[in-house]
Amino acid sequence: QLRIVESGGGLVQPGGSLRLSCLASGFRLEYYGIGWFRQAPGKERTGVSWLAAGGKTNYTDSGKGRFTISRDNARNTVYLQMNSLKPEDTAVYYCAASFLGSVEGMSVKGYKYDYWGQGTQVTVSS
């Protein structure tokens, strides 16, 4: 079955860190661009970070300087390292994959991805 699955969410105090994982099954993630998105209750889903198939990265202002996206091809996984977490980072986080996706294309609102994960909850609270 071709799918991607997020993990690594949880409850963390403000200022803490989490590393989210996006694991692919049934296909090689290294040929795919990856986007991380988040959706807070009552709000629309928004982009956080992108990693192109070629390695280029991009971040929105919400994650710039605090979040790092990376890829481990041996583990067929893309990570989102999140540091200095704030309560406003609380959301369900999703990853999405696009074959040979570029950051320029994937960061456009409404871009059509090939796969979406089911999401992982991140809660930042004291």
N, C-alpha and C positions, 0 to 999 in steps of 0.2 A: 504494500500500500504506500503510495506516494504522499508524504505529509511532512509538516514541520511541527515541532512541539516545543513550547516555551517552558522553562522552569527557573527556579531560583528566587521567586518572589517571596514575600513574607512581611513580617512586622519589624520595623527598625526605628530606633529613636532618631530624632533630628540630629544631623551631623554624622550619622552612620553611613555605612556602605552596603551595597548589595551587588552581586554579579548575576545578571540574567543570562540564560543560555537559550539558544535556538538550535535545536538538533533536527537534522533532516534524516528521513528514512526513505529509502527507495531511489534516491538520486544523489548525485555529487553536488554538494552545496558550493563548492569552489567555483563552479561555473555560473553562479547566480549572484546578482546583486541582492542585498538585504536591506530592508528598512525596519526600524523599530518605531512603533507608534504607541500612544497611550490614550486612554479614555477615562476621564474622571466622571463620577456620577452627575448626570444631568448636563454633561458637556459633550461636544462632538469629539471624535477621534482626531488626534493631531500627530504629526510626525515629530520624531525626536532626533533620530540619527540615521544615516545611510552609509553603507559600505558597498562600493561598486565591485563588480566581478574582477575588475582590473586593479582594485586596491584603494582607489580614491575614497576619501571619507568626507562627510558633511554633517554638520550639527545645526540644530536650531538654537536660538538664543537661550531657550530653556535648559539646554544641556551643555552648552559650550563652556569649556573649562572645568566641568564637573564629571561629564560622562565620556567614556571611551569605548568605541566600537572596534572589535577585532575579530579575527577569524583563525580557527585551528583546523586546517584541512585534514589532518590525521584523525581528528575526532568528528569531522563532518559537522562542525558546530561554529556558530557565530555568537560572540558574547557582547553584552553591554555592561561594562563596569560603571557603576553609579556611586559617586562619592559625594560627601557633604550634602546628604539628602535633606530635603525640606518638606514640611507638611504638604506644600502645594505639589509635590511630586507624587502624592498618593493617587493611584489610578490602576486600572488594568492595563498591562503592557502586552503588546502584540508584536510578533515579528512577521514579516512578509518577504517572499522570495520572488525574484524576477530573473528569468534566464538572460544572462549577459547584461543585466541592468546597469545603467549608468546613474551616478548621483544626480546629474542634471535632469534626467528623465524621471527618476523615481521620486524626486522631491516635489514634483508638480502635483497639485491637488487633483484627485480623481484618477491618478495613474492606475493602470490595471496590472495587478500582480498575479503571478501564476499560483501561488500558494499563500495561505494565511494560517497562522497558528490559532489555538483556542484561547490564548491569553493567560497571563499569570498576574495575580494580585500583588501590588506593592502598597503597603500602608506605612506612612511615616508619622509616628505619633509618640508622644511621651506618656 
